[in-house]
Amino acid sequence: MGELTDKIKGNVNEAIGKVKQQSGNPATRQEGRDQELKGKAQQLKGEVKGKLGDNI
């Protein structure tokens, strides 16, 4: 179950990050890039959990 949760959170963070990057505010654009990277990391974590099992 942790695998699916991490992947969903990752997708949400990526989507929100991409929207923030469309802002006219440079600080918000940077926040969006950071959030998108966080989402990619969460998805990777979910993939690793899927391969190793949820008990890590």
PDB file with one MODEL, atoms N, CA, C and O in Angstrom:
MODEL        1
ATOM      1  N   MET A   1       0.816  -1.194   0.000  1.00  0.00           N
ATOM      2  CA  MET A   1       0.000   0.000   0.000  1.00  0.00           C
ATOM      3  C   MET A   1       0.861   1.260   0.000  1.00  0.00           C
ATOM      4  O   MET A   1       0.464   2.270  -0.581  1.00  0.00           O
ATOM      5  N   GLY A   2       1.996   1.223   0.620  1.00  0.00           N
ATOM      6  CA  GLY A   2       2.873   2.387   0.649  1.00  0.00           C
ATOM      7  C   GLY A   2       3.354   2.778  -0.730  1.00  0.00           C
ATOM      8  O   GLY A   2       3.573   3.954  -1.019  1.00  0.00           O
ATOM      9  N   GLU A   3       3.514   1.780  -1.577  1.00  0.00           N
ATOM     10  CA  GLU A   3       3.956   2.031  -2.945  1.00  0.00           C
ATOM     11  C   GLU A   3       2.948   2.923  -3.671  1.00  0.00           C
ATOM     12  O   GLU A   3       3.326   3.933  -4.266  1.00  0.00           O
ATOM     13  N   LEU A   4       1.695   2.560  -3.622  1.00  0.00           N
ATOM     14  CA  LEU A   4       0.649   3.313  -4.309  1.00  0.00           C
ATOM     15  C   LEU A   4       0.516   4.722  -3.732  1.00  0.00           C
ATOM     16  O   LEU A   4       0.360   5.688  -4.478  1.00  0.00           O
ATOM     17  N   THR A   5       0.577   4.836  -2.419  1.00  0.00           N
ATOM     18  CA  THR A   5       0.475   6.141  -1.761  1.00  0.00           C
ATOM     19  C   THR A   5       1.597   7.070  -2.215  1.00  0.00           C
ATOM     20  O   THR A   5       1.351   8.238  -2.518  1.00  0.00           O
ATOM     21  N   ASP A   6       2.825   6.560  -2.264  1.00  0.00           N
ATOM     22  CA  ASP A   6       3.956   7.386  -2.686  1.00  0.00           C
ATOM     23  C   ASP A   6       3.806   7.818  -4.139  1.00  0.00           C
ATOM     24  O   ASP A   6       4.112   8.958  -4.486  1.00  0.00           O
ATOM     25  N   LYS A   7       3.338   6.913  -4.981  1.00  0.00           N
ATOM     26  CA  LYS A   7       3.174   7.259  -6.394  1.00  0.00           C
ATOM     27  C   LYS A   7       2.089   8.321  -6.578  1.00  0.00           C
ATOM     28  O   LYS A   7       2.248   9.235  -7.387  1.00  0.00           O
ATOM     29  N   ILE A   8       0.998   8.205  -5.839  1.00  0.00           N
ATOM     30  CA  ILE A   8      -0.078   9.197  -5.941  1.00  0.00           C
ATOM     31  C   ILE A   8       0.409  10.560  -5.458  1.00  0.00           C
ATOM     32  O   ILE A   8       0.196  11.572  -6.126  1.00  0.00           O
ATOM     33  N   LYS A   9       1.061  10.586  -4.296  1.00  0.00           N
ATOM     34  CA  LYS A   9       1.588  11.849  -3.779  1.00  0.00           C
ATOM     35  C   LYS A   9       2.578  12.461  -4.774  1.00  0.00           C
ATOM     36  O   LYS A   9       2.594  13.674  -4.984  1.00  0.00           O
ATOM     37  N   GLY A  10       3.398  11.609  -5.379  1.00  0.00           N
ATOM     38  CA  GLY A  10       4.361  12.087  -6.360  1.00  0.00           C
ATOM     39  C   GLY A  10       3.686  12.716  -7.556  1.00  0.00           C
ATOM     40  O   GLY A  10       4.101  13.777  -8.022  1.00  0.00           O
ATOM     41  N   ASN A  11       2.645  12.067  -8.060  1.00  0.00           N
ATOM     42  CA  ASN A  11       1.906  12.620  -9.202  1.00  0.00           C
ATOM     43  C   ASN A  11       1.275  13.964  -8.865  1.00  0.00           C
ATOM     44  O   ASN A  11       1.299  14.892  -9.674  1.00  0.00           O
ATOM     45  N   VAL A  12       0.710  14.062  -7.662  1.00  0.00           N
ATOM     46  CA  VAL A  12       0.072  15.311  -7.244  1.00  0.00           C
ATOM     47  C   VAL A  12       1.111  16.429  -7.138  1.00  0.00           C
ATOM     48  O   VAL A  12       0.889  17.534  -7.634  1.00  0.00           O
ATOM     49  N   ASN A  13       2.231  16.144  -6.497  1.00  0.00           N
ATOM     50  CA  ASN A  13       3.270  17.169  -6.351  1.00  0.00           C
ATOM     51  C   ASN A  13       3.833  17.594  -7.708  1.00  0.00           C
ATOM     52  O   ASN A  13       4.113  18.773  -7.924  1.00  0.00           O
ATOM     53  N   GLU A  14       3.998  16.641  -8.616  1.00  0.00           N
ATOM     54  CA  GLU A  14       4.480  16.997  -9.953  1.00  0.00           C
ATOM     55  C   GLU A  14       3.494  17.921 -10.659  1.00  0.00           C
ATOM     56  O   GLU A  14       3.892  18.925 -11.250  1.00  0.00           O
ATOM     57  N   ALA A  15       2.221  17.586 -10.597  1.00  0.00           N
ATOM     58  CA  ALA A  15       1.200  18.395 -11.268  1.00  0.00           C
ATOM     59  C   ALA A  15       1.130  19.803 -10.697  1.00  0.00           C
ATOM     60  O   ALA A  15       1.084  20.780 -11.444  1.00  0.00           O
ATOM     61  N   ILE A  16       1.121  19.907  -9.375  1.00  0.00           N
ATOM     62  CA  ILE A  16       1.069  21.224  -8.738  1.00  0.00           C
ATOM     63  C   ILE A  16       2.331  22.022  -9.072  1.00  0.00           C
ATOM     64  O   ILE A  16       2.262  23.225  -9.327  1.00  0.00           O
ATOM     65  N   GLY A  17       3.474  21.350  -9.070  1.00  0.00           N
ATOM     66  CA  GLY A  17       4.721  22.019  -9.412  1.00  0.00           C
ATOM     67  C   GLY A  17       4.715  22.575 -10.814  1.00  0.00           C
ATOM     68  O   GLY A  17       5.198  23.682 -11.050  1.00  0.00           O
ATOM     69  N   LYS A  18       4.167  21.808 -11.754  1.00  0.00           N
ATOM     70  CA  LYS A  18       4.104  22.276 -13.140  1.00  0.00           C
ATOM     71  C   LYS A  18       3.201  23.497 -13.274  1.00  0.00           C
ATOM     72  O   LYS A  18       3.498  24.410 -14.044  1.00  0.00           O
ATOM     73  N   VAL A  19       2.109  23.514 -12.534  1.00  0.00           N
ATOM     74  CA  VAL A  19       1.207  24.671 -12.566  1.00  0.00           C
ATOM     75  C   VAL A  19       1.909  25.894 -11.989  1.00  0.00           C
ATOM     76  O   VAL A  19       1.818  26.984 -12.554  1.00  0.00           O
ATOM     77  N   LYS A  20       2.600  25.726 -10.880  1.00  0.00           N
ATOM     78  CA  LYS A  20       3.295  26.853 -10.244  1.00  0.00           C
ATOM     79  C   LYS A  20       4.381  27.426 -11.156  1.00  0.00           C
ATOM     80  O   LYS A  20       4.679  28.619 -11.093  1.00  0.00           O
ATOM     81  N   GLN A  21       4.966  26.591 -11.993  1.00  0.00           N
ATOM     82  CA  GLN A  21       6.016  27.063 -12.889  1.00  0.00           C
ATOM     83  C   GLN A  21       5.482  28.005 -13.966  1.00  0.00           C
ATOM     84  O   GLN A  21       6.263  28.690 -14.627  1.00  0.00           O
ATOM     85  N   GLN A  22       4.190  28.048 -14.148  1.00  0.00           N
ATOM     86  CA  GLN A  22       3.582  28.941 -15.133  1.00  0.00           C
ATOM     87  C   GLN A  22       3.343  30.345 -14.566  1.00  0.00           C
ATOM     88  O   GLN A  22       2.887  31.238 -15.280  1.00  0.00           O
ATOM     89  N   SER A  23       3.652  30.530 -13.288  1.00  0.00           N
ATOM     90  CA  SER A  23       3.432  31.800 -12.614  1.00  0.00           C
ATOM     91  C   SER A  23       4.375  32.881 -13.151  1.00  0.00           C
ATOM     92  O   SER A  23       5.440  32.580 -13.691  1.00  0.00           O
ATOM     93  N   GLY A  24       3.972  34.123 -12.997  1.00  0.00           N
ATOM     94  CA  GLY A  24       4.820  35.244 -13.369  1.00  0.00           C
ATOM     95  C   GLY A  24       5.816  35.607 -12.277  1.00  0.00           C
ATOM     96  O   GLY A  24       6.735  36.394 -12.504  1.00  0.00           O
ATOM     97  N   ASN A  25       5.634  35.037 -11.103  1.00  0.00           N
ATOM     98  CA  ASN A  25       6.484  35.326  -9.952  1.00  0.00           C
ATOM     99  C   ASN A  25       7.677  34.358  -9.945  1.00  0.00           C
ATOM    100  O   ASN A  25       7.480  33.144  -9.893  1.00  0.00           O
ATOM    101  N   PRO A  26       8.911  34.881  -9.995  1.00  0.00           N
ATOM    102  CA  PRO A  26      10.086  34.000 -10.014  1.00  0.00           C
ATOM    103  C   PRO A  26      10.181  33.070  -8.796  1.00  0.00           C
ATOM    104  O   PRO A  26      10.608  31.922  -8.922  1.00  0.00           O
ATOM    105  N   ALA A  27       9.790  33.558  -7.642  1.00  0.00           N
ATOM    106  CA  ALA A  27       9.852  32.722  -6.437  1.00  0.00           C
ATOM    107  C   ALA A  27       8.868  31.555  -6.543  1.00  0.00           C
ATOM    108  O   ALA A  27       9.180  30.434  -6.143  1.00  0.00           O
ATOM    109  N   THR A  28       7.689  31.826  -7.079  1.00  0.00           N
ATOM    110  CA  THR A  28       6.692  30.776  -7.241  1.00  0.00           C
ATOM    111  C   THR A  28       7.142  29.774  -8.302  1.00  0.00           C
ATOM    112  O   THR A  28       6.906  28.574  -8.162  1.00  0.00           O
ATOM    113  N   ARG A  29       7.785  30.256  -9.356  1.00  0.00           N
ATOM    114  CA  ARG A  29       8.308  29.347 -10.387  1.00  0.00           C
ATOM    115  C   ARG A  29       9.348  28.407  -9.797  1.00  0.00           C
ATOM    116  O   ARG A  29       9.352  27.214 -10.100  1.00  0.00           O
ATOM    117  N   GLN A  30      10.237  28.942  -8.949  1.00  0.00           N
ATOM    118  CA  GLN A  30      11.254  28.106  -8.320  1.00  0.00           C
ATOM    119  C   GLN A  30      10.603  27.102  -7.377  1.00  0.00           C
ATOM    120  O   GLN A  30      10.999  25.938  -7.335  1.00  0.00           O
ATOM    121  N   GLU A  31       9.617  27.546  -6.632  1.00  0.00           N
ATOM    122  CA  GLU A  31       8.883  26.653  -5.742  1.00  0.00           C
ATOM    123  C   GLU A  31       8.250  25.513  -6.558  1.00  0.00           C
ATOM    124  O   GLU A  31       8.232  24.364  -6.118  1.00  0.00           O
ATOM    125  N   GLY A  32       7.745  25.835  -7.719  1.00  0.00           N
ATOM    126  CA  GLY A  32       7.155  24.832  -8.595  1.00  0.00           C
ATOM    127  C   GLY A  32       8.175  23.819  -9.082  1.00  0.00           C
ATOM    128  O   GLY A  32       7.894  22.621  -9.125  1.00  0.00           O
ATOM    129  N   ARG A  33       9.351  24.289  -9.447  1.00  0.00           N
ATOM    130  CA  ARG A  33      10.414  23.367  -9.878  1.00  0.00           C
ATOM    131  C   ARG A  33      10.806  22.442  -8.736  1.00  0.00           C
ATOM    132  O   ARG A  33      10.992  21.241  -8.931  1.00  0.00           O
ATOM    133  N   ASP A  34      10.930  23.014  -7.542  1.00  0.00           N
ATOM    134  CA  ASP A  34      11.280  22.205  -6.373  1.00  0.00           C
ATOM    135  C   ASP A  34      10.197  21.170  -6.079  1.00  0.00           C
ATOM    136  O   ASP A  34      10.502  20.018  -5.768  1.00  0.00           O
ATOM    137  N   GLN A  35       8.941  21.576  -6.177  1.00  0.00           N
ATOM    138  CA  GLN A  35       7.836  20.674  -5.880  1.00  0.00           C
ATOM    139  C   GLN A  35       7.755  19.562  -6.939  1.00  0.00           C
ATOM    140  O   GLN A  35       7.441  18.416  -6.617  1.00  0.00           O
ATOM    141  N   GLU A  36       8.034  19.903  -8.179  1.00  0.00           N
ATOM    142  CA  GLU A  36       8.023  18.881  -9.225  1.00  0.00           C
ATOM    143  C   GLU A  36       9.120  17.847  -8.970  1.00  0.00           C
ATOM    144  O   GLU A  36       8.892  16.648  -9.137  1.00  0.00           O
ATOM    145  N   LEU A  37      10.301  18.301  -8.569  1.00  0.00           N
ATOM    146  CA  LEU A  37      11.385  17.366  -8.248  1.00  0.00           C
ATOM    147  C   LEU A  37      11.027  16.489  -7.051  1.00  0.00           C
ATOM    148  O   LEU A  37      11.345  15.300  -7.026  1.00  0.00           O
ATOM    149  N   LYS A  38      10.366  17.079  -6.065  1.00  0.00           N
ATOM    150  CA  LYS A  38       9.922  16.308  -4.908  1.00  0.00           C
ATOM    151  C   LYS A  38       8.961  15.209  -5.361  1.00  0.00           C
ATOM    152  O   LYS A  38       9.038  14.076  -4.887  1.00  0.00           O
ATOM    153  N   GLY A  39       8.067  15.549  -6.272  1.00  0.00           N
ATOM    154  CA  GLY A  39       7.119  14.573  -6.791  1.00  0.00           C
ATOM    155  C   GLY A  39       7.811  13.434  -7.516  1.00  0.00           C
ATOM    156  O   GLY A  39       7.432  12.273  -7.364  1.00  0.00           O
ATOM    157  N   LYS A  40       8.819  13.760  -8.300  1.00  0.00           N
ATOM    158  CA  LYS A  40       9.568  12.717  -9.014  1.00  0.00           C
ATOM    159  C   LYS A  40      10.277  11.797  -8.025  1.00  0.00           C
ATOM    160  O   LYS A  40      10.342  10.586  -8.234  1.00  0.00           O
ATOM    161  N   ALA A  41      10.808  12.375  -6.948  1.00  0.00           N
ATOM    162  CA  ALA A  41      11.472  11.566  -5.932  1.00  0.00           C
ATOM    163  C   ALA A  41      10.472  10.646  -5.224  1.00  0.00           C
ATOM    164  O   ALA A  41      10.785   9.491  -4.935  1.00  0.00           O
ATOM    165  N   GLN A  42       9.275  11.160  -4.948  1.00  0.00           N
ATOM    166  CA  GLN A  42       8.256  10.336  -4.304  1.00  0.00           C
ATOM    167  C   GLN A  42       7.844   9.179  -5.210  1.00  0.00           C
ATOM    168  O   GLN A  42       7.633   8.063  -4.735  1.00  0.00           O
ATOM    169  N   GLN A  43       7.729   9.437  -6.490  1.00  0.00           N
ATOM    170  CA  GLN A  43       7.370   8.363  -7.412  1.00  0.00           C
ATOM    171  C   GLN A  43       8.465   7.302  -7.461  1.00  0.00           C
ATOM    172  O   GLN A  43       8.176   6.106  -7.494  1.00  0.00           O
ATOM    173  N   LEU A  44       9.713   7.741  -7.467  1.00  0.00           N
ATOM    174  CA  LEU A  44      10.833   6.806  -7.458  1.00  0.00           C
ATOM    175  C   LEU A  44      10.801   5.959  -6.185  1.00  0.00           C
ATOM    176  O   LEU A  44      11.017   4.748  -6.230  1.00  0.00           O
ATOM    177  N   LYS A  45      10.531   6.601  -5.064  1.00  0.00           N
ATOM    178  CA  LYS A  45      10.417   5.886  -3.791  1.00  0.00           C
ATOM    179  C   LYS A  45       9.334   4.816  -3.878  1.00  0.00           C
ATOM    180  O   LYS A  45       9.521   3.698  -3.397  1.00  0.00           O
ATOM    181  N   GLY A  46       8.207   5.155  -4.488  1.00  0.00           N
ATOM    182  CA  GLY A  46       7.123   4.198  -4.657  1.00  0.00           C
ATOM    183  C   GLY A  46       7.531   3.022  -5.533  1.00  0.00           C
ATOM    184  O   GLY A  46       7.172   1.877  -5.256  1.00  0.00           O
ATOM    185  N   GLU A  47       8.284   3.310  -6.594  1.00  0.00           N
ATOM    186  CA  GLU A  47       8.753   2.233  -7.470  1.00  0.00           C
ATOM    187  C   GLU A  47       9.708   1.302  -6.738  1.00  0.00           C
ATOM    188  O   GLU A  47       9.638   0.083  -6.895  1.00  0.00           O
ATOM    189  N   VAL A  48      10.599   1.874  -5.940  1.00  0.00           N
ATOM    190  CA  VAL A  48      11.539   1.056  -5.175  1.00  0.00           C
ATOM    191  C   VAL A  48      10.779   0.188  -4.171  1.00  0.00           C
ATOM    192  O   VAL A  48      11.071  -0.999  -4.027  1.00  0.00           O
ATOM    193  N   LYS A  49       9.817   0.775  -3.487  1.00  0.00           N
ATOM    194  CA  LYS A  49       9.003   0.002  -2.547  1.00  0.00           C
ATOM    195  C   LYS A  49       8.301  -1.148  -3.272  1.00  0.00           C
ATOM    196  O   LYS A  49       8.196  -2.252  -2.737  1.00  0.00           O
ATOM    197  N   GLY A  50       7.833  -0.890  -4.466  1.00  0.00           N
ATOM    198  CA  GLY A  50       7.155  -1.923  -5.232  1.00  0.00           C
ATOM    199  C   GLY A  50       8.065  -3.092  -5.566  1.00  0.00           C
ATOM    200  O   GLY A  50       7.636  -4.246  -5.568  1.00  0.00           O
ATOM    201  N   LYS A  51       9.314  -2.786  -5.846  1.00  0.00           N
ATOM    202  CA  LYS A  51      10.265  -3.837  -6.200  1.00  0.00           C
ATOM    203  C   LYS A  51      10.787  -4.581  -4.970  1.00  0.00           C
ATOM    204  O   LYS A  51      11.021  -5.788  -5.028  1.00  0.00           O
ATOM    205  N   LEU A  52      10.969  -3.870  -3.863  1.00  0.00           N
ATOM    206  CA  LEU A  52      11.521  -4.481  -2.650  1.00  0.00           C
ATOM    207  C   LEU A  52      10.462  -4.962  -1.682  1.00  0.00           C
ATOM    208  O   LEU A  52      10.735  -5.797  -0.820  1.00  0.00           O
ATOM    209  N   GLY A  53       9.267  -4.445  -1.818  1.00  0.00           N
ATOM    210  CA  GLY A  53       8.214  -4.755  -0.862  1.00  0.00           C
ATOM    211  C   GLY A  53       7.971  -3.556   0.025  1.00  0.00           C
ATOM    212  O   GLY A  53       8.858  -2.720   0.196  1.00  0.00           O
ATOM    213  N   ASP A  54       6.790  -3.462   0.587  1.00  0.00           N
ATOM    214  CA  ASP A  54       6.413  -2.311   1.402  1.00  0.00           C
ATOM    215  C   ASP A  54       7.093  -2.272   2.759  1.00  0.00           C
ATOM    216  O   ASP A  54       7.007  -1.257   3.451  1.00  0.00           O
ATOM    217  N   ASN A  55       7.755  -3.324   3.159  1.00  0.00           N
ATOM    218  CA  ASN A  55       8.322  -3.395   4.512  1.00  0.00           C
ATOM    219  C   ASN A  55       9.748  -2.868   4.576  1.00  0.00           C
ATOM    220  O   ASN A  55      10.617  -3.490   5.187  1.00  0.00           O
ATOM    221  N   ILE A  56       9.992  -1.717   3.944  1.00  0.00           N
ATOM    222  CA  ILE A  56      11.341  -1.138   4.021  1.00  0.00           C
ATOM    223  C   ILE A  56      11.301   0.120   4.848  1.00  0.00           C
ATOM    224  O   ILE A  56      12.331   0.766   5.039  1.00  0.00           O
TER     225      ILE A  56
ENDMDL
END
